[in-house]
Amino acid sequence: MLPTNLKLPRNNVLCIDMRSFYASVECMKRNLDPMQDMLAVVGDKKRSGSIILAASPSLKKKHGIKNVSRYFELPDDPDIHVVEAKMGDYLQVSMEITKLVNQYVPKEAIHQYSVDELWVTVNGLEKLYGDCWQVARMIKTELQETMGLTCSIGIGDNKFLAKVVMDLYAKEEGIAECRYEDVEKKLWPIPIEKIWGIGKRMMRNLNRMGIVTLGQLADFPLERLKKRFGIMGEQLYWHAWGVDLSPVTGDFQKQEQKGFGHGITLLRDYRGDEVFACILDLCEEVCRRARTAGQAGRTVHLGIGYSQESGGGFSRSRSVALPTNITIEIYKVCMQLFREFYDGVSKIRRVFVTLDNLANDEETQLDLFMDKSKQKDLGYVMDHIRKKYGSASLLRATSFTDLGVTLDRTHKIGGHKA
């Protein structure tokens, strides 16, 4: 049980989630009704196995289509509009939504969670707009009237409560609220897998401990959760009681960079002797991002996912003596890891490269036996050319082969067409 004298912070936090965001934006571009017309957004119409990134509510309701369905699963219905994703458009609309919210609250009260979801702290707006419910209704109405987009809004004392009540109740009711006093009634009966922050793996672990609902998690001894899951167990316990002490105002855009990573799901299965070009392209992008931030790293991580037919894969890392952001050095480490841990036969479908254990680039030392300054300067010159003339203006020869991935990705945002 929570201590009776525990004073918990009370805020008015809104969690705003745009309903079927990608599909709604595409509907508005075509003068369609996002809530009535059936529309599916796919990554690539030329690939039958392409994932459906978004489906309008009516398409979900009539045909049971989900955002993880495949293009070939769409029924032969002439009323269904199928469009390719345009990530640039969605990012632009997302920025416009943030600008609209910024008319009500200062920037430090806005925490963008994803392209279609954000938290807004509306403390102290009573004299201007009324209570938090009135503010939520005003934002919801303005989004509908100015952009034609619908949203769900959760209201809570903190980010966790606002997010969870939005997921569980607001998507049906439009706007829903959960305060500390409501946790026992509204949240404790809910199965833990429906609670934000609890994935399938954690659900299975908790189920083995006899924890099925959030209420059972709240009644479980805190010390046992901490012993089993560490700091994550403590967070789970407090969340079960509706407690979240994360800041509700601040500079949420400025975050310390822990590492630089870049990955891709390949358009086809690659053999072991083909994947080198993809790894080189990913190393180039990771190092470019590190150089842009004035950073270098000591630990290189390579992740390889095998095809669905083969299953499995591996994820390994290796540290170098001195921090680096030189592409060819990172590439050599990745290839060492690949040759050491690849099974030699499985087809490859996913590749990921990460550089972390960072240090400021200007503080890195030169190797006593090799002057790397020319290699480093070359990387920065290449970055400057790409920034001025476009990311595809200067590429390695392998990028122009059918094994490379950079040329195709220069026309995409988040792996999808811009």
Disulfide bonds with the S-S distance in Angstrom:
none
